[in-house]
Amino acid sequence: MWHQVQIQPCPTSLRPPVCSSSALSRNQFLLSRDETLQIASVQCMTSIVIHSPVQYAAALVYADIPEFLFERLSSTDEILVWSVYSCLLLLTEERLFFSKCHTIYGIESLVRSLKESLRLNSIEVQKQGLLLFGEILKRQPSGIKLFMNSTIWHEVIVLLKEAVASSSLDVAIEATNTLAFFMR
């Protein structure tokens, strides 16, 4: 059963300055084998971006945090995956996210993660992942090719077909929205 996690703001002493040393410490937490630390790190970054997007989103993207977040999508921990989807969703609002080509690096991880989430029947995770995927498809600059080979293209079609056929109306609706962006 899915339990929604409320993201608590990090104490002021833990909020990073705009320098890259704080981003490096976030990377260390993301690379930790302890998924609880990873969850806390991702949720703290999410909280920071929610409260000060102009100040911190670009710094996190510039420090290549999205690359580390996409790597965390290999986890089977639903809370971690949902938290990563949420953080990445916020970072897609930063123009630099696309110009640094993080979507190209992470698209395969995202598709694999979404396929796994459909097997686990976690509706909240599925909806959040499809929302992220739709935002990426919607905002991806037309001059930057997102799908580098036909295999990933085929996997996306299979994934969206499964998601649209979901027994959850909310997931099916989100999948239909994502499919509309995919068809553009």
C-alpha positions in Angstrom: 0.0 0.0 0.0 1.3 3.4 -0.9 1.7 6.0 1.9 2.1 9.5 0.8 5.1 11.2 2.3 4.8 14.9 3.2 7.9 16.8 2.3 9.1 18.8 5.3 11.3 21.8 4.6 15.0 21.3 5.6 16.3 23.3 8.5 17.9 26.6 7.4 21.3 25.3 8.4 20.9 22.5 5.8 19.9 24.7 2.9 22.7 24.9 0.4 24.4 28.0 -0.7 24.5 28.5 -4.4 28.0 27.0 -4.5 28.8 23.6 -5.9 30.1 22.2 -2.6 26.6 21.8 -1.3 25.6 20.0 -4.5 28.6 17.7 -4.0 27.4 16.8 -0.6 23.9 16.1 -2.0 25.6 13.8 -4.5 27.2 11.9 -1.6 23.9 11.3 0.0 22.4 10.2 -3.3 25.2 7.8 -3.9 24.8 6.3 -0.4 23.7 2.7 -0.2 21.2 3.7 2.5 17.9 4.4 0.7 16.6 6.3 3.7 19.4 8.8 3.3 18.7 9.0 -0.4 15.0 9.7 0.2 15.9 12.4 2.8 18.3 14.0 0.3 15.9 14.0 -2.6 13.1 15.3 -0.4 15.3 18.0 1.0 16.3 19.1 -2.5 12.7 19.1 -3.6 11.8 21.3 -0.6 14.6 23.7 -1.4 13.5 24.0 -5.0 9.8 24.4 -4.0 10.7 27.3 -1.7 13.4 29.0 -3.8 13.3 27.8 -7.4 15.0 30.8 -8.9 17.8 30.6 -6.4 18.5 26.9 -6.4 17.0 25.0 -9.4 19.7 26.2 -11.8 22.4 25.5 -9.3 21.2 21.9 -8.9 20.9 21.4 -12.6 24.3 23.0 -13.3 25.8 20.6 -10.7 24.4 17.6 -12.7 22.1 16.5 -9.8 19.5 15.3 -12.4 22.0 12.7 -13.6 22.3 11.3 -10.1 18.5 11.5 -9.7 17.9 9.5 -12.9 20.3 6.8 -11.6 18.2 6.5 -8.4 15.2 5.4 -10.6 16.7 1.9 -10.6 15.4 1.5 -7.0 12.4 -0.6 -6.2 11.6 1.6 -3.1 8.3 3.3 -4.0 8.9 6.3 -1.8 12.4 7.0 -3.3 11.1 6.6 -6.8 8.1 8.9 -6.2 10.5 11.4 -4.5 12.9 11.4 -7.5 10.0 11.8 -9.9 8.8 14.8 -7.9 12.2 16.5 -7.7 12.9 15.9 -11.4 9.4 17.3 -12.2 10.3 20.6 -10.5 13.7 20.7 -12.2 12.1 20.4 -15.7 10.8 23.9 -15.1 14.4 25.1 -15.3 15.4 25.8 -18.9 19.0 24.6 -18.2 17.6 21.1 -17.5 17.0 20.6 -21.2 20.0 22.5 -22.6 22.4 20.4 -20.5 20.7 17.3 -22.1 19.8 15.6 -18.8 16.7 14.2 -20.5 18.7 12.4 -23.1 20.9 10.8 -20.4 17.9 9.9 -18.2 15.1 8.8 -20.7 16.0 5.1 -20.6 16.1 5.1 -16.8 12.8 6.8 -16.7 11.1 4.4 -19.1 12.5 1.4 -17.2 11.3 2.9 -13.9 7.8 3.5 -15.3 7.6 0.0 -16.6 8.5 -1.3 -13.2 6.0 1.0 -11.5 3.2 -0.4 -13.7 4.1 -3.9 -12.4 4.1 -2.8 -8.7 0.5 -1.3 -8.9 1.5 1.8 -7.0 -1.0 4.3 -8.5 0.6 7.4 -7.0 4.1 6.4 -8.3 2.6 5.7 -11.7 0.8 9.0 -11.9 3.9 11.0 -10.8 6.1 9.2 -13.3 3.8 9.7 -16.2 3.4 13.3 -15.3 7.2 13.7 -15.3 7.4 11.9 -18.6 4.7 14.0 -20.1 6.4 17.2 -19.0 9.7 16.0 -20.5 8.0 15.2 -23.8 6.2 18.6 -23.8 9.2 20.7 -22.9 12.0 18.9 -24.8 13.4 21.3 -27.4 12.5 20.2 -30.9 16.2 20.5 -32.0 17.4 18.0 -29.4 16.5 14.4 -30.3 15.2 12.6 -27.1 15.1 9.0 -28.4 18.4 7.9 -29.7 17.4 4.5 -31.0 14.4 2.6 -32.2 14.5 0.2 -29.2 13.7 2.9 -26.7 11.1 4.3 -29.0 9.4 0.8 -29.1 9.7 0.5 -25.3 7.9 3.8 -24.9 5.0 2.7 -27.1 4.6 -0.6 -25.2 4.8 1.3 -21.9 2.2 3.9 -22.9 -0.1 1.2 -24.3 0.0 -0.6 -20.9 -0.5 2.6 -19.0 -3.5 3.7 -21.0 -5.0 0.3 -20.4 -4.5 0.7 -16.6 -7.4 -0.3 -14.4 -6.9 3.0 -12.5 -8.7 5.8 -14.2 -6.2 8.4 -12.9 -3.3 6.5 -14.3 -5.1 6.0 -17.7 -5.8 9.7 -17.9 -2.2 10.7 -17.1 -1.0 8.1 -19.7 -3.4 9.6 -22.3 -1.9 13.0 -21.6 1.6 11.7 -21.9 0.7 9.8 -25.1 -0.6 13.1 -26.6 2.8 14.7 -26.0 4.6 11.6 -27.4 2.6 11.8 -30.6 3.5 15.5 -31.3 
